[in-house]
Amino acid sequence: MSPGDEHDGYGGSGQTRTRLPEGNTGDVHGGTRRPARGSRSLLMGVGVVVLLVAAIALANRGGEPSDASPSTTTPGKAATAPTGTRPVTGTNGTVPTGHAHDEQGAQSAAANYAVALGSTDMFQKGPREAIVRAVYAPEVVDDLLKRLDASYSPELMANAGLEPNGTAPTDLTFVARTVPIGTKVTDYSEDGATVEVWYVNLTGLAGKGSTKPVTSAWFTSTQKLGWTPQGWRLTSNDEHEGPTPVNGDSRASVAEEIAAAVEQYGGFTYAR
C-alpha cells in the first residue's frame, strides 16, 4: 500500500505494511477516500439477482467439498463463481481458520485475513494483538506488534477522530470494514503462496455530527503466505491503490443510515 505508510512495511522480506490514518480527513486508513459507489441501473439489478441465485445454489449443495482439483489457470469470465472447496473448519477468535492446503485454501485465507486486518479491532491494542497472532507467522509477530503499537499512537487516534483507546466518541460509530471483491494466485507451492486480494475499504465515523464521514476506496493487497502447523499464515502484506471503478449514480446516505447499516449488517467468511 503506497498511501498512509505511517510505519515501515515488511515487504518481500517478511515485512508488512498496515494503512493508518493521516491528515485531517475522514480517512482512517490513509489516502484520499472516494464516495460510495453503486448504480440503480437495470444491469446492477440483474447482477444482484445472479448473485442471489448463485448463493442459493451453493447453499442447497450443503457445503460438500467438490471432487474437482483446484484450478491453476488464470481466472476467466467466471472468476467469482464458487469452486466448492469447504472454506474453513473453525475460528481463532474472530478470524476464520482451517483453510484447505491448496490454492483455493490460500485464496480463502488471504481474503479472510484482509477482512481481519481492515477491521475496527486493529485500532485497539488487545484485539489487534489477537488478530496479528491469528493471521501472521509466529516468526514475524513480535516485531510487527512493536511496530503497530508505536504506530497506533494517541496522536493518530485523535487524528482519526477516535478516543485514545481506539473507540469512537459517544453517539458515533467507527466504521472500518474491508470487503474483498476477488482473489488471484500469482505463485504457489506446497510451502507458500502469493495471493492478490482486490477489495473495497470503508472507513470513517458514522452518526449525527460526524466530521469524518464514512468513505470508500479500492485497493489490491499482495499477501505472501507460508504453510505452518497452524495452517496458512502471512509472512508479508503490501497493497496499492485500485483498480477503482467509475463513480456510480447512487446518492450518498446520511451518517445515521450508515451507522445503522454497519450495526445491522454482518460480515462474511470468504471462500474461493
Contacts in CASP RR format, 6 or more apart in sequence:
PFRMAT RR
TARGET T0000
AUTHOR 0000-0000-0000
METHOD contacts of the structure
MODEL  1
MSPGDEHDGYGGSGQTRTRLPEGNTGDVHGGTRRPARGSRSLLMGVGVVV
LLVAAIALANRGGEPSDASPSTTTPGKAATAPTGTRPVTGTNGTVPTGHA
HDEQGAQSAAANYAVALGSTDMFQKGPREAIVRAVYAPEVVDDLLKRLDA
SYSPELMANAGLEPNGTAPTDLTFVARTVPIGTKVTDYSEDGATVEVWYV
NLTGLAGKGSTKPVTSAWFTSTQKLGWTPQGWRLTSNDEHEGPTPVNGDS
RASVAEEIAAAVEQYGGFTYAR
1 17 0 8 1.000
1 19 0 8 1.000
1 219 0 8 1.000
1 221 0 8 1.000
1 238 0 8 1.000
1 239 0 8 1.000
1 240 0 8 1.000
1 241 0 8 1.000
2 239 0 8 1.000
2 240 0 8 1.000
2 241 0 8 1.000
3 19 0 8 1.000
3 22 0 8 1.000
3 30 0 8 1.000
3 31 0 8 1.000
3 32 0 8 1.000
3 241 0 8 1.000
4 19 0 8 1.000
4 20 0 8 1.000
4 21 0 8 1.000
4 22 0 8 1.000
4 29 0 8 1.000
4 30 0 8 1.000
4 31 0 8 1.000
5 17 0 8 1.000
6 20 0 8 1.000
6 21 0 8 1.000
6 22 0 8 1.000
6 151 0 8 1.000
6 156 0 8 1.000
7 17 0 8 1.000
7 18 0 8 1.000
7 20 0 8 1.000
7 147 0 8 1.000
7 148 0 8 1.000
7 150 0 8 1.000
7 151 0 8 1.000
8 15 0 8 1.000
8 17 0 8 1.000
8 147 0 8 1.000
9 15 0 8 1.000
9 16 0 8 1.000
9 17 0 8 1.000
9 147 0 8 1.000
9 238 0 8 1.000
10 16 0 8 1.000
10 17 0 8 1.000
10 140 0 8 1.000
10 144 0 8 1.000
10 235 0 8 1.000
10 236 0 8 1.000
10 237 0 8 1.000
10 238 0 8 1.000
11 17 0 8 1.000
11 236 0 8 1.000
11 238 0 8 1.000
12 224 0 8 1.000
12 236 0 8 1.000
12 238 0 8 1.000
13 236 0 8 1.000
14 140 0 8 1.000
14 224 0 8 1.000
14 235 0 8 1.000
14 236 0 8 1.000
15 140 0 8 1.000
15 236 0 8 1.000
16 136 0 8 1.000
16 140 0 8 1.000
16 144 0 8 1.000
16 234 0 8 1.000
16 236 0 8 1.000
16 237 0 8 1.000
16 238 0 8 1.000
17 237 0 8 1.000
17 238 0 8 1.000
17 239 0 8 1.000
18 117 0 8 1.000
18 122 0 8 1.000
18 148 0 8 1.000
18 151 0 8 1.000
18 237 0 8 1.000
19 29 0 8 1.000
19 30 0 8 1.000
19 118 0 8 1.000
19 201 0 8 1.000
19 239 0 8 1.000
20 28 0 8 1.000
20 29 0 8 1.000
20 30 0 8 1.000
20 151 0 8 1.000
20 152 0 8 1.000
20 156 0 8 1.000
21 27 0 8 1.000
21 28 0 8 1.000
21 29 0 8 1.000
21 30 0 8 1.000
21 156 0 8 1.000
21 159 0 8 1.000
21 160 0 8 1.000
22 30 0 8 1.000
22 31 0 8 1.000
22 159 0 8 1.000
23 30 0 8 1.000
23 159 0 8 1.000
24 159 0 8 1.000
25 31 0 8 1.000
25 32 0 8 1.000
25 33 0 8 1.000
25 212 0 8 1.000
26 33 0 8 1.000
26 160 0 8 1.000
26 203 0 8 1.000
26 204 0 8 1.000
26 205 0 8 1.000
26 211 0 8 1.000
26 212 0 8 1.000
26 213 0 8 1.000
26 215 0 8 1.000
27 33 0 8 1.000
27 203 0 8 1.000
27 204 0 8 1.000
27 212 0 8 1.000
27 215 0 8 1.000
27 217 0 8 1.000
28 123 0 8 1.000
28 160 0 8 1.000
28 161 0 8 1.000
28 162 0 8 1.000
28 174 0 8 1.000
28 176 0 8 1.000
28 203 0 8 1.000
28 204 0 8 1.000
28 212 0 8 1.000
29 118 0 8 1.000
29 176 0 8 1.000
29 201 0 8 1.000
29 203 0 8 1.000
29 217 0 8 1.000
31 217 0 8 1.000
32 217 0 8 1.000
33 203 0 8 1.000
33 215 0 8 1.000
33 216 0 8 1.000
33 217 0 8 1.000
34 215 0 8 1.000
34 216 0 8 1.000
34 217 0 8 1.000
34 218 0 8 1.000
34 244 0 8 1.000
34 247 0 8 1.000
35 215 0 8 1.000
35 216 0 8 1.000
35 247 0 8 1.000
35 252 0 8 1.000
36 202 0 8 1.000
36 214 0 8 1.000
36 215 0 8 1.000
36 216 0 8 1.000
36 250 0 8 1.000
36 252 0 8 1.000
36 253 0 8 1.000
37 200 0 8 1.000
37 216 0 8 1.000
37 245 0 8 1.000
37 246 0 8 1.000
37 247 0 8 1.000
37 248 0 8 1.000
37 250 0 8 1.000
38 44 0 8 1.000
38 248 0 8 1.000
38 249 0 8 1.000
38 250 0 8 1.000
39 248 0 8 1.000
39 249 0 8 1.000
39 250 0 8 1.000
40 249 0 8 1.000
40 250 0 8 1.000
41 249 0 8 1.000
54 81 0 8 1.000
54 82 0 8 1.000
58 82 0 8 1.000
58 84 0 8 1.000
61 84 0 8 1.000
63 84 0 8 1.000
63 86 0 8 1.000
64 86 0 8 1.000
65 84 0 8 1.000
65 85 0 8 1.000
65 86 0 8 1.000
66 83 0 8 1.000
66 84 0 8 1.000
66 85 0 8 1.000
68 83 0 8 1.000
68 84 0 8 1.000
70 83 0 8 1.000
70 85 0 8 1.000
70 102 0 8 1.000
70 103 0 8 1.000
70 104 0 8 1.000
71 83 0 8 1.000
71 103 0 8 1.000
71 104 0 8 1.000
72 103 0 8 1.000
72 185 0 8 1.000
72 188 0 8 1.000
74 184 0 8 1.000
75 184 0 8 1.000
79 182 0 8 1.000
79 184 0 8 1.000
80 182 0 8 1.000
82 271 0 8 1.000
83 104 0 8 1.000
83 272 0 8 1.000
84 104 0 8 1.000
84 271 0 8 1.000
85 100 0 8 1.000
85 102 0 8 1.000
85 104 0 8 1.000
85 105 0 8 1.000
85 108 0 8 1.000
85 271 0 8 1.000
85 272 0 8 1.000
86 100 0 8 1.000
86 271 0 8 1.000
87 96 0 8 1.000
87 99 0 8 1.000
87 100 0 8 1.000
87 105 0 8 1.000
87 108 0 8 1.000
87 112 0 8 1.000
87 269 0 8 1.000
87 270 0 8 1.000
87 271 0 8 1.000
87 272 0 8 1.000
88 96 0 8 1.000
88 97 0 8 1.000
88 98 0 8 1.000
88 99 0 8 1.000
88 108 0 8 1.000
88 112 0 8 1.000
88 269 0 8 1.000
88 271 0 8 1.000
89 97 0 8 1.000
89 98 0 8 1.000
90 96 0 8 1.000
90 97 0 8 1.000
90 98 0 8 1.000
91 97 0 8 1.000
92 134 0 8 1.000
93 130 0 8 1.000
93 134 0 8 1.000
94 116 0 8 1.000
94 119 0 8 1.000
94 121 0 8 1.000
94 127 0 8 1.000
94 130 0 8 1.000
94 131 0 8 1.000
95 112 0 8 1.000
95 113 0 8 1.000
95 116 0 8 1.000
95 131 0 8 1.000
95 134 0 8 1.000
95 135 0 8 1.000
96 108 0 8 1.000
96 109 0 8 1.000
96 112 0 8 1.000
96 269 0 8 1.000
96 270 0 8 1.000
97 134 0 8 1.000
97 230 0 8 1.000
97 231 0 8 1.000
98 231 0 8 1.000
99 105 0 8 1.000
99 106 0 8 1.000
99 108 0 8 1.000
99 109 0 8 1.000
99 112 0 8 1.000
99 231 0 8 1.000
99 232 0 8 1.000
100 108 0 8 1.000
101 190 0 8 1.000
101 227 0 8 1.000
101 231 0 8 1.000
101 232 0 8 1.000
103 185 0 8 1.000
103 188 0 8 1.000
103 193 0 8 1.000
103 272 0 8 1.000
104 271 0 8 1.000
104 272 0 8 1.000
105 232 0 8 1.000
105 271 0 8 1.000
105 272 0 8 1.000
106 185 0 8 1.000
106 188 0 8 1.000
106 192 0 8 1.000
106 193 0 8 1.000
106 195 0 8 1.000
106 225 0 8 1.000
106 232 0 8 1.000
107 183 0 8 1.000
107 184 0 8 1.000
107 185 0 8 1.000
107 195 0 8 1.000
107 272 0 8 1.000
108 183 0 8 1.000
108 270 0 8 1.000
108 271 0 8 1.000
108 272 0 8 1.000
109 195 0 8 1.000
109 225 0 8 1.000
109 231 0 8 1.000
109 232 0 8 1.000
110 183 0 8 1.000
110 193 0 8 1.000
110 195 0 8 1.000
110 196 0 8 1.000
110 197 0 8 1.000
110 221 0 8 1.000
110 223 0 8 1.000
110 225 0 8 1.000
110 232 0 8 1.000
111 180 0 8 1.000
111 182 0 8 1.000
111 183 0 8 1.000
111 197 0 8 1.000
111 270 0 8 1.000
111 271 0 8 1.000
111 272 0 8 1.000
112 269 0 8 1.000
112 270 0 8 1.000
113 135 0 8 1.000
113 223 0 8 1.000
113 234 0 8 1.000
113 237 0 8 1.000
114 178 0 8 1.000
114 180 0 8 1.000
114 197 0 8 1.000
114 199 0 8 1.000
114 221 0 8 1.000
114 223 0 8 1.000
115 177 0 8 1.000
115 178 0 8 1.000
115 179 0 8 1.000
115 180 0 8 1.000
115 267 0 8 1.000
115 270 0 8 1.000
116 131 0 8 1.000
116 134 0 8 1.000
116 135 0 8 1.000
117 131 0 8 1.000
117 135 0 8 1.000
117 178 0 8 1.000
117 237 0 8 1.000
118 176 0 8 1.000
118 177 0 8 1.000
118 178 0 8 1.000
118 201 0 8 1.000
119 131 0 8 1.000
119 176 0 8 1.000
119 177 0 8 1.000
119 178 0 8 1.000
120 174 0 8 1.000
120 175 0 8 1.000
120 176 0 8 1.000
120 177 0 8 1.000
121 127 0 8 1.000
121 128 0 8 1.000
121 130 0 8 1.000
121 131 0 8 1.000
122 128 0 8 1.000
122 131 0 8 1.000
122 148 0 8 1.000
122 152 0 8 1.000
122 176 0 8 1.000
123 152 0 8 1.000
123 157 0 8 1.000
123 160 0 8 1.000
123 162 0 8 1.000
123 166 0 8 1.000
123 167 0 8 1.000
123 174 0 8 1.000
123 176 0 8 1.000
124 165 0 8 1.000
124 166 0 8 1.000
124 167 0 8 1.000
125 149 0 8 1.000
125 152 0 8 1.000
125 165 0 8 1.000
128 145 0 8 1.000
128 148 0 8 1.000
128 152 0 8 1.000
129 145 0 8 1.000
132 141 0 8 1.000
132 144 0 8 1.000
132 145 0 8 1.000
132 148 0 8 1.000
133 141 0 8 1.000
135 233 0 8 1.000
135 234 0 8 1.000
136 144 0 8 1.000
136 233 0 8 1.000
136 234 0 8 1.000
136 235 0 8 1.000
137 226 0 8 1.000
137 228 0 8 1.000
137 233 0 8 1.000
137 234 0 8 1.000
137 235 0 8 1.000
138 228 0 8 1.000
138 233 0 8 1.000
140 234 0 8 1.000
140 235 0 8 1.000
140 236 0 8 1.000
152 166 0 8 1.000
154 164 0 8 1.000
157 163 0 8 1.000
157 164 0 8 1.000
157 165 0 8 1.000
157 166 0 8 1.000
158 164 0 8 1.000
160 166 0 8 1.000
160 204 0 8 1.000
160 212 0 8 1.000
161 168 0 8 1.000
161 169 0 8 1.000
161 205 0 8 1.000
161 211 0 8 1.000
161 212 0 8 1.000
162 168 0 8 1.000
162 169 0 8 1.000
162 174 0 8 1.000
162 205 0 8 1.000
163 169 0 8 1.000
166 174 0 8 1.000
167 174 0 8 1.000
168 174 0 8 1.000
168 205 0 8 1.000
169 205 0 8 1.000
171 207 0 8 1.000
171 208 0 8 1.000
172 205 0 8 1.000
172 206 0 8 1.000
172 207 0 8 1.000
172 209 0 8 1.000
172 210 0 8 1.000
172 259 0 8 1.000
173 205 0 8 1.000
173 206 0 8 1.000
173 207 0 8 1.000
173 258 0 8 1.000
173 259 0 8 1.000
173 262 0 8 1.000
173 263 0 8 1.000
174 204 0 8 1.000
174 205 0 8 1.000
174 206 0 8 1.000
175 202 0 8 1.000
175 203 0 8 1.000
175 204 0 8 1.000
175 205 0 8 1.000
175 206 0 8 1.000
175 214 0 8 1.000
175 258 0 8 1.000
175 259 0 8 1.000
175 262 0 8 1.000
176 201 0 8 1.000
176 202 0 8 1.000
176 203 0 8 1.000
176 204 0 8 1.000
177 201 0 8 1.000
177 202 0 8 1.000
177 203 0 8 1.000
177 262 0 8 1.000
177 267 0 8 1.000
178 199 0 8 1.000
178 200 0 8 1.000
178 201 0 8 1.000
178 202 0 8 1.000
179 199 0 8 1.000
179 200 0 8 1.000
179 201 0 8 1.000
179 202 0 8 1.000
180 197 0 8 1.000
180 198 0 8 1.000
180 199 0 8 1.000
180 270 0 8 1.000
181 198 0 8 1.000
181 199 0 8 1.000
181 200 0 8 1.000
182 197 0 8 1.000
182 198 0 8 1.000
182 199 0 8 1.000
183 195 0 8 1.000
183 196 0 8 1.000
183 197 0 8 1.000
183 198 0 8 1.000
183 272 0 8 1.000
184 195 0 8 1.000
184 196 0 8 1.000
184 198 0 8 1.000
185 193 0 8 1.000
185 194 0 8 1.000
185 195 0 8 1.000
186 194 0 8 1.000
186 195 0 8 1.000
186 196 0 8 1.000
186 222 0 8 1.000
187 193 0 8 1.000
187 194 0 8 1.000
188 194 0 8 1.000
190 227 0 8 1.000
191 226 0 8 1.000
191 227 0 8 1.000
192 224 0 8 1.000
192 225 0 8 1.000
192 226 0 8 1.000
192 227 0 8 1.000
193 224 0 8 1.000
193 225 0 8 1.000
193 226 0 8 1.000
193 232 0 8 1.000
194 222 0 8 1.000
194 223 0 8 1.000
194 224 0 8 1.000
194 225 0 8 1.000
195 222 0 8 1.000
195 223 0 8 1.000
195 225 0 8 1.000
196 220 0 8 1.000
196 221 0 8 1.000
196 222 0 8 1.000
196 223 0 8 1.000
197 220 0 8 1.000
197 221 0 8 1.000
197 223 0 8 1.000
198 218 0 8 1.000
198 219 0 8 1.000
198 220 0 8 1.000
198 242 0 8 1.000
198 243 0 8 1.000
199 218 0 8 1.000
199 219 0 8 1.000
199 220 0 8 1.000
199 221 0 8 1.000
200 216 0 8 1.000
200 217 0 8 1.000
200 218 0 8 1.000
200 219 0 8 1.000
201 216 0 8 1.000
201 217 0 8 1.000
201 218 0 8 1.000
201 219 0 8 1.000
202 214 0 8 1.000
202 215 0 8 1.000
202 216 0 8 1.000
203 214 0 8 1.000
203 215 0 8 1.000
203 217 0 8 1.000
204 210 0 8 1.000
204 212 0 8 1.000
204 213 0 8 1.000
204 214 0 8 1.000
204 215 0 8 1.000
205 211 0 8 1.000
205 212 0 8 1.000
205 213 0 8 1.000
205 214 0 8 1.000
205 255 0 8 1.000
206 213 0 8 1.000
206 214 0 8 1.000
206 255 0 8 1.000
206 256 0 8 1.000
206 258 0 8 1.000
206 259 0 8 1.000
206 262 0 8 1.000
207 255 0 8 1.000
207 256 0 8 1.000
207 258 0 8 1.000
207 259 0 8 1.000
208 255 0 8 1.000
208 256 0 8 1.000
209 255 0 8 1.000
210 255 0 8 1.000
213 255 0 8 1.000
213 258 0 8 1.000
214 255 0 8 1.000
214 258 0 8 1.000
217 241 0 8 1.000
217 244 0 8 1.000
218 241 0 8 1.000
218 242 0 8 1.000
218 243 0 8 1.000
218 244 0 8 1.000
218 245 0 8 1.000
219 239 0 8 1.000
219 240 0 8 1.000
219 241 0 8 1.000
219 242 0 8 1.000
220 239 0 8 1.000
220 240 0 8 1.000
220 241 0 8 1.000
220 242 0 8 1.000
220 243 0 8 1.000
221 237 0 8 1.000
221 238 0 8 1.000
221 239 0 8 1.000
222 237 0 8 1.000
222 238 0 8 1.000
222 239 0 8 1.000
222 240 0 8 1.000
223 234 0 8 1.000
223 236 0 8 1.000
223 237 0 8 1.000
224 234 0 8 1.000
224 235 0 8 1.000
224 236 0 8 1.000
224 237 0 8 1.000
225 232 0 8 1.000
225 233 0 8 1.000
225 234 0 8 1.000
225 235 0 8 1.000
226 232 0 8 1.000
226 233 0 8 1.000
226 234 0 8 1.000
226 235 0 8 1.000
253 261 0 8 1.000
END
